[in-house]
């Protein structure tokens, strides 16, 4: 490639997906989201990018027409609540139709490649007409000239210290884009967090491993590291939970708040990748060592978000933004596969896995 390929990020949130593509050498032209705090965070951390606060359903075609022929990749993560196995999964949920806004943008802009990310529950979801959403995505992209493949990826296979399964659809007009190869080794919770001191400290300890070096980028000051204030009863509950344990380890006489999901009051196992982080405060996700809920900064590490990335808003808003994000290292792995295809375009021949850029080599040395 003679110059950096251009990317638009739809339903961008804070731009975790964008950050991964940026790390791989892409130019992020624009990010669009309807949550003002998320766009504020996005713009703060993507200095040369246009963050657009807008509801995509209310943007007319003219907005996208100015990008026609100028964008190589569209990446998108439509809101997932309507598909989530943890939600009510109502067939008539309007959020289940938002993928159509991605299709509309693709039709107008005509990028070489489009990637759509969502929760695994999308694969079994139908729209109000009883049509399978996954089939509609495939059919509508096919009609626009894209070959489409989809696969469930676990972020922990790509250097992210968190088990986080999501489905990715990749549509391409220049030949199939292979999904990235998994790494051989997993990054654990303590691999990620061991050099972050308790909340009384202002600076990181010296990085202890390659993942921490990658996340630090030379940053020494800790941002977004404010702890929740726990009352005595909550603290007693926390103190009863061992590493890897959850609410079931708390004596029933002090666990009187309901909530029986397996990750309620989950204390992270230091020797494994984290559970999927949704909203650490609401679920009461406990630090593996300290008797408190993990901070936004610690969640950012578990999401592979660099230490220099500052999250705007109050603590609850910070945690929700982080819960919504695509882990940058997973985005990076996908971006490298896209680069391989951009450099080896073919309308008729798929890239064989043996020829694919080996993500293992770059990250694992």
FIBAKE-528442 format. One record per residue (C-alpha): z, y, x; residue in one letter; chain. Coordinates in steps of 0.05 Angstrom, whole numbers, always signed. Example, Ala and Ser with C-alpha at 12.3 -4.5 7.8 and 13.67 -1.06 7.14 Angstrom:
# FIBAKE-528442
R      pz      py      px  r  c
R    +156     -90    +246  a  A
R    +143     -21    +273  s  A
END
This chain:
# FIBAKE-528442
R      pz      py      px  r  c
R      +0      +0      +0  x  A
R     -20     +68     +27  x  A
R     +32    +105     -14  x  A
R     +93     +89     -55  x  A
R     +76     +58    -122  x  A
R    +101     +98    -183  x  A
R    +151     +72    -233  x  A
R    +176     +95    -302  x  A
R    +243     +68    -326  x  A
R    +250     +64    -403  x  A
R    +319     +57    -433  x  A
R    +340     +72    -362  x  A
R    +415     +82    -371  x  A
R    +445    +101    -304  x  A
R    +385     +73    -267  x  A
R    +410      +8    -236  x  A
R    +341     -23    -245  x  A
R    +309     +40    -216  x  A
R    +357     +39    -157  x  A
R    +334     -32    -139  x  A
R    +261     -11    -141  x  A
R    +277     +52    -101  x  A
R    +311      +9     -48  x  A
R    +247     -32     -44  x  A
R    +204     +30     -31  x  A
R    +180     +51    -100  x  A
R    +177    +122    -127  x  A
R    +216    +130    -191  x  A
R    +177    +183    -230  x  A
R    +217    +186    -294  x  A
R    +276    +154    -330  x  A
R    +286    +160    -405  x  A
R    +349    +147    -445  x  A
R    +383    +175    -507  x  A
R    +455    +175    -480  x  A
R    +469    +243    -449  x  A
R    +524    +219    -401  x  A
R    +479    +163    -375  x  A
R    +423    +211    -362  x  A
R    +471    +257    -326  x  A
R    +491    +199    -282  x  A
R    +418    +179    -273  x  A
R    +396    +248    -250  x  A
R    +456    +256    -204  x  A
R    +437    +192    -167  x  A
R    +361    +197    -169  x  A
R    +351    +265    -139  x  A
R    +275    +268    -140  x  A
R    +267    +237    -209  x  A
R    +258    +268    -277  x  A
R    +314    +244    -324  x  A
R    +293    +254    -396  x  A
R    +344    +255    -452  x  A
R    +307    +228    -512  x  A
R    +304    +175    -566  x  A
R    +239    +138    -550  x  A
R    +225    +128    -624  x  A
R    +221    +204    -631  x  A
R    +175    +216    -571  x  A
R    +103    +225    -592  x  A
R     +44    +194    -555  x  A
R     +29    +259    -519  x  A
R     +93    +251    -478  x  A
R     +65    +187    -448  x  A
R      -7    +210    -442  x  A
R      +9    +254    -383  x  A
R     +27    +191    -344  x  A
R     -36    +153    -362  x  A
R     -68    +123    -300  x  A
R     -13    +151    -255  x  A
R     +41     +97    -262  x  A
R     +38     +28    -229  x  A
R     +99      -4    -260  x  A
R    +139      +5    -324  x  A
R    +209     -25    -324  x  A
R    +251     -26    -387  x  A
R    +317     -52    -414  x  A
R    +318     -40    -489  x  A
R    +388     -39    -520  x  A
R    +413    -110    -525  x  A
R    +469    -107    -576  x  A
R    +425    -134    -632  x  A
R    +409    -196    -590  x  A
R    +476    -208    -556  x  A
R    +511    -274    -571  x  A
R    +576    -234    -573  x  A
R    +550    -189    -629  x  A
R    +533    -201    -702  x  A
R    +459    -216    -686  x  A
R    +434    -186    -751  x  A
R    +360    -200    -761  x  A
R    +350    -131    -793  x  A
R    +383     -94    -735  x  A
R    +335     -37    -718  x  A
R    +351     -45    -644  x  A
R    +315    -112    -646  x  A
R    +250     -74    -655  x  A
R    +258     -26    -596  x  A
R    +215     -69    -551  x  A
R    +157     -41    -592  x  A
R    +170     +27    -559  x  A
R    +159      -6    -492  x  A
R     +94     -36    -517  x  A
R     +72     +32    -542  x  A
R     +86     +64    -474  x  A
R     +49      +8    -439  x  A
R     -11     +16    -485  x  A
R     -17     +90    -470  x  A
R      +2     +92    -396  x  A
R     -34     +27    -377  x  A
R      +8      +7    -315  x  A
R     -12     -52    -272  x  A
R     +54     -88    -286  x  A
R    +110     -83    -338  x  A
R    +179    -115    -334  x  A
R    +225    -120    -394  x  A
R    +298    -141    -385  x  A
R    +346    -164    -439  x  A
R    +403    -212    -456  x  A
R    +388    -286    -461  x  A
R    +402    -283    -536  x  A
R    +335    -248    -546  x  A
R    +300    -315    -535  x  A
R    +329    -343    -600  x  A
R    +325    -280    -642  x  A
R    +277    -263    -698  x  A
R    +257    -197    -728  x  A
R    +262    -177    -801  x  A
R    +197    -214    -816  x  A
R    +223    -279    -787  x  A
R    +179    -274    -725  x  A
R    +207    -295    -657  x  A
R    +218    -233    -614  x  A
R    +199    -268    -549  x  A
R    +133    -290    -580  x  A
R    +118    -220    -604  x  A
R    +130    -191    -535  x  A
R     +83    -242    -505  x  A
R     +29    -234    -559  x  A
R     +29    -158    -558  x  A
R     +25    -154    -482  x  A
R     -31    -206    -482  x  A
R     -69    -163    -532  x  A
R     -65    -106    -481  x  A
R     -93    -150    -426  x  A
R     -29    -173    -392  x  A
R     -13    -244    -371  x  A
R     +61    -255    -386  x  A
R    +115    -300    -358  x  A
R    +189    -298    -372  x  A
R    +249    -329    -340  x  A
R    +325    -327    -343  x  A
R    +353    -301    -277  x  A
R    +426    -302    -255  x  A
R    +444    -241    -213  x  A
R    +491    -282    -170  x  A
R    +429    -318    -141  x  A
R    +405    -252    -112  x  A
R    +463    -225     -73  x  A
R    +501    -195    -132  x  A
R    +576    -216    -134  x  A
R    +572    -230    -208  x  A
R    +547    -286    -253  x  A
R    +502    -247    -300  x  A
R    +445    -282    -335  x  A
R    +389    -241    -365  x  A
R    +318    -256    -386  x  A
R    +260    -219    -353  x  A
R    +189    -214    -381  x  A
R    +136    -196    -330  x  A
R     +68    -175    -354  x  A
R     +13    -164    -303  x  A
R     -60    -142    -303  x  A
R     -70    -160    -229  x  A
R     -48    -233    -228  x  A
R     +17    -268    -242  x  A
R     +80    -240    -209  x  A
R    +124    -297    -184  x  A
R    +198    -293    -197  x  A
R    +240    -283    -134  x  A
R    +269    -341     -96  x  A
R    +345    -350    -101  x  A
R    +389    -337     -41  x  A
R    +424    -396      -9  x  A
R    +494    -365      -9  x  A
R    +535    -331     -63  x  A
R    +574    -266     -54  x  A
R    +645    -273     -81  x  A
R    +692    -224    -114  x  A
R    +732    -214     -50  x  A
R    +669    -210      -8  x  A
R    +654    -149     -52  x  A
R    +723    -118     -60  x  A
R    +765    -134      +1  x  A
R    +754     -67     +36  x  A
R    +770     -26     -27  x  A
R    +844      -8     -24  x  A
R    +888      +3     -85  x  A
R    +879     +66    -125  x  A
R    +929    +107     -85  x  A
R    +879    +110     -27  x  A
R    +821    +159     -20  x  A
R    +780    +123     +33  x  A
R    +751     +54     +43  x  A
R    +775      +6     +96  x  A
R    +725     -14    +149  x  A
R    +670     -60    +120  x  A
R    +686    -133    +132  x  A
R    +619    -166    +117  x  A
R    +545    -152    +109  x  A
R    +550    -140     +34  x  A
R    +602     -85     +44  x  A
R    +560     -53     +98  x  A
R    +501     -53     +51  x  A
R    +542     -22      -5  x  A
R    +576     +30     +39  x  A
R    +514     +63     +68  x  A
R    +563     +99    +113  x  A
R    +603    +127     +54  x  A
R    +677    +133     +69  x  A
R    +706    +170      +8  x  A
R    +720    +129     -55  x  A
R    +694    +156    -121  x  A
R    +707    +132    -192  x  A
R    +770     +94    -169  x  A
R    +820    +116    -222  x  A
R    +865     +62    -251  x  A
R    +885     +54    -324  x  A
R    +957     +71    -338  x  A
R    +989      +6    -365  x  A
R   +1053      +8    -405  x  A
R   +1108     -42    -390  x  A
R   +1086     -93    -441  x  A
R   +1014     -93    -417  x  A
R   +1038     -98    -345  x  A
R   +1081    -159    -364  x  A
R   +1020    -192    -393  x  A
R    +979    -178    -331  x  A
R   +1033    -205    -285  x  A
R   +1031    -272    -320  x  A
R    +957    -284    -308  x  A
R    +940    -324    -244  x  A
R    +875    -317    -206  x  A
R    +820    -345    -250  x  A
R    +866    -346    -311  x  A
R    +862    -309    -376  x  A
R    +901    -291    -440  x  A
R    +921    -364    -450  x  A
R    +968    -358    -390  x  A
R   +1007    -302    -424  x  A
R   +1070    -323    -464  x  A
R   +1053    -316    -538  x  A
R   +1114    -272    -551  x  A
R   +1083    -216    -509  x  A
R   +1010    -231    -526  x  A
R   +1009    -201    -595  x  A
R    +944    -162    -593  x  A
R    +894    -215    -616  x  A
R    +830    -225    -577  x  A
R    +817    -297    -559  x  A
R    +751    -291    -520  x  A
R    +756    -330    -455  x  A
R    +748    -267    -414  x  A
R    +804    -227    -448  x  A
R    +856    -212    -395  x  A
R    +814    -250    -344  x  A
R    +840    -244    -273  x  A
R    +780    -251    -227  x  A
R    +776    -311    -181  x  A
R    +771    -282    -111  x  A
R    +731    -341     -84  x  A
R    +674    -341    -135  x  A
R    +625    -290    -162  x  A
R    +654    -249    -218  x  A
R    +646    -266    -291  x  A
R    +596    -224    -328  x  A
R    +625    -154    -332  x  A
R    +615    -121    -400  x  A
R    +668     -68    -409  x  A
R    +726     -80    -362  x  A
R    +776     -37    -399  x  A
R    +761     -65    -468  x  A
R    +764    -137    -442  x  A
R    +822    -122    -394  x  A
R    +788    -152    -333  x  A
R    +843    -158    -280  x  A
R    +837    -147    -205  x  A
R    +845    -212    -166  x  A
R    +904    -183    -126  x  A
R    +930    -119    -158  x  A
R    +965    -120    -225  x  A
R    +917     -74    -262  x  A
R    +848     -73    -293  x  A
R    +792     -64    -244  x  A
R    +767      +7    -234  x  A
R    +697     +33    -246  x  A
R    +685     +33    -171  x  A
R    +704     -40    -166  x  A
R    +658     -56    -224  x  A
R    +603     -18    -188  x  A
R    +613     -63    -127  x  A
R    +609    -125    -172  x  A
R    +544     -97    -199  x  A
R    +517     -84    -128  x  A
R    +515      -9    -141  x  A
R    +522     +30     -75  x  A
R    +586     +68     -59  x  A
R    +549    +135     -58  x  A
R    +529    +125    -131  x  A
R    +575    +169    -173  x  A
R    +586    +153    -247  x  A
R    +595    +212    -294  x  A
R    +639    +217    -356  x  A
R    +710    +193    -372  x  A
R    +736    +124    -353  x  A
R    +713     +91    -417  x  A
R    +644    +121    -411  x  A
R    +640    +101    -338  x  A
R    +655     +29    -354  x  A
R    +605     +26    -411  x  A
R    +550     +55    -367  x  A
R    +564      +3    -314  x  A
R    +566     -53    -365  x  A
R    +496     -33    -388  x  A
R    +465     -31    -319  x  A
R    +417     -79    -286  x  A
R    +447     -96    -218  x  A
R    +405     -60    -164  x  A
R    +401    -121    -118  x  A
R    +370    -162    -175  x  A
R    +322    -105    -187  x  A
R    +307    -103    -112  x  A
R    +289    -178    -112  x  A
R    +241    -168    -170  x  A
R    +212    -106    -137  x  A
R    +196    -145     -74  x  A
R    +158    -196    -115  x  A
R    +120    -139    -148  x  A
R    +103    -110     -79  x  A
R     +75    -177     -58  x  A
R     +29    -178    -118  x  A
R      +8    -105    -110  x  A
R     -11    -120     -38  x  A
R     -47    -184     -59  x  A
R     -82    -168    -124  x  A
R    -120    -222    -161  x  A
R    -141    -228    -233  x  A
R    -151    -302    -230  x  A
R    -103    -333    -180  x  A
R     -27    -335    -184  x  A
R     +13    -328    -120  x  A
R     +42    -394     -99  x  A
R    +117    -396     -87  x  A
R    +106    -418     -15  x  A
R     +68    -353      -2  x  A
R    +117    -307     -36  x  A
R    +157    -257      +3  x  A
R    +221    -293     +21  x  A
R    +279    -250      -3  x  A
R    +327    -296     +35  x  A
R    +300    -274    +102  x  A
R    +312    -200     +92  x  A
R    +382    -204     +61  x  A
R    +409    -264    +100  x  A
R    +380    -243    +166  x  A
END
